Amino acid sequence: MANKDHVEGLLENFSLLWKPRPGRVTGEFVEVYWKALKTFSDKQLTDAAELVMNDPNIKSFPAPGKIREVIAPDESKNKSFDTREGYCFECGKTGTTVSIIPGEKPKCRRCYSGITVEEHKERVQDLSRMQSDKKFWPDWAREVTGRAER
């Protein structure tokens, strides 16, 4: 659970970058944010705040909902991960990277999934075949599911 003083500190930091919506960071202002964000840990809030403060697309004081979205993206938007061009902190290659948790160090597709681009394409083709051929069950599906057959 987030500490109210920690939330206040984050809001003070935000106020150095953006003008707070109601005027200044007051006790009531902190209370509203704390109630909306108290289910998260101080670390989650700090990580989210760093991402928000470094996001060039955020040009005004972030609402509690924006901070929540950074920590736990709305799954109804099918945004449970983030992909972008960057550096893989596992193998050191640059290219498309994936991260699931805000603040998590990104990994390339190979390091994240453990399969190559070619293996990924093959699996997509296999999944398509599996839709029409109910008896088809490739080796990788056995490994992933632990089942010998469908």
N, C-alpha and C positions, 0 to 999 in steps of 0.2 A: 504494500500500500504506500502510495506517495505521501511524503511528509509535506504539510502545508507550507512550511518555511522554504522548502526546496522549490515548490511551485512558485512561491513569491519571488525567489531569486531568479528563476527562469524568466518570469514576467518582467522583472527589472532589467534583465539583459535584453529582452525583446524591446523594451521601451528605449533603449539606447539606439536601436536601429529604426524603429517605427513608432509613431505617435500612438499611444493607447487609445482605443476607441472612445471610452467615456471621458477621457481627459487625462487622468493619471492613475497609476497603480495604487488603488485604495484597498482597504480591507475587504470591502464588498466585492470588488473586482477579483481579488485573489480567491475569495470564497467560491465565486461562480466557477472559476477555472479549476480550483481544487476539487469541487464536487463532480465536475465532468471528467477529471483525469485521475482521481484518487485510486482507481482500480489498477493503475500501472505502477511499476516500481520507479524509484528515483532514477535508476540507471536508464530504464527505457525512456523516461521523459528527457533526460539529459541527451541521450543519443538522438532522439527525435528533434529536440531543440537545435542541436548542431546541424542536422540535416536541413531543417527549416531555415535557419539563419544563413546557410550557404546556398540555398536554392535561389537562383536568379529570377525565377518566375514568381516568387512570393514578394510582393511589393508593398504589403501593408501588414499591420499587426495580425498575426494568425489567430483565428477563432479556435476554441477548444476542439471543435470537430476536425479542423485541419491537422492538429497535433495527433488526435486519435487516429486519423486516416494514415498518418505517417507510421505510427506504431503498429496498427492493425488495419491494413487496407480492407475496405468493404469487399467481402468475397462475392457479393452479388455483382460487382463490377468485374469479377474474374481477374483481379489484380493481386494475386497472392505472391507474386514475385516481381522483381525488377530486372530488366535487361537493358544494357547500354554498352557502348563502346568503352573499353577501359583495360585495365591491367589485372591479370589473374595473380592473386597473392599466393597461390599454391605452386604454379609451375613457372610463373614469370612472363608468360606470353601476353601479347596485347591482342585485342579483338573484342568480339561480343562476349560480355560477362553476365553472370546471373547472380543475384543475391535474393534471399528469401526474407531475412529479418532486417529491418532498417538498421543501418550501422554495421551490418555484417560485411566482412571483407569479401569482395566479389571474386568469383571463380569463373574460368572459361567453361564452356559446355562440357568439354572432355573431363576436366577435374570435378565438375559439379555432378555430372550424371554417370561418369565412369565408362561412357561409350563414345566412339568417334562419330563424326558427322555421317559417314557412310553407314555405320551401324544404326544410327538414328533413322536415316532414310529407309533402310531395309525394314526396320520395325514398323514404320508408318505403312509401308507396302503390305507387310504381314497383317497388320491390324485391318486394313481394307479387305484383304483376302479372308480373314477370320469372320468378317461380317457376312460374307456370302457362303463360305464353306465351313459349316459347323463342326466338321471333323478335323479341320486344320488346327494344329497346336504346335507352334515352333518351339525349338529348344529354349530360347530366351524366355518364353512365357512360362515354361516349366520352372526355370530358375527363379523368376520373379515371384511367381505365385506359390511355388513349392508343390504344385499339383502335377501329376503325370499326364493328366488329360483334362479336358473341359468338363 
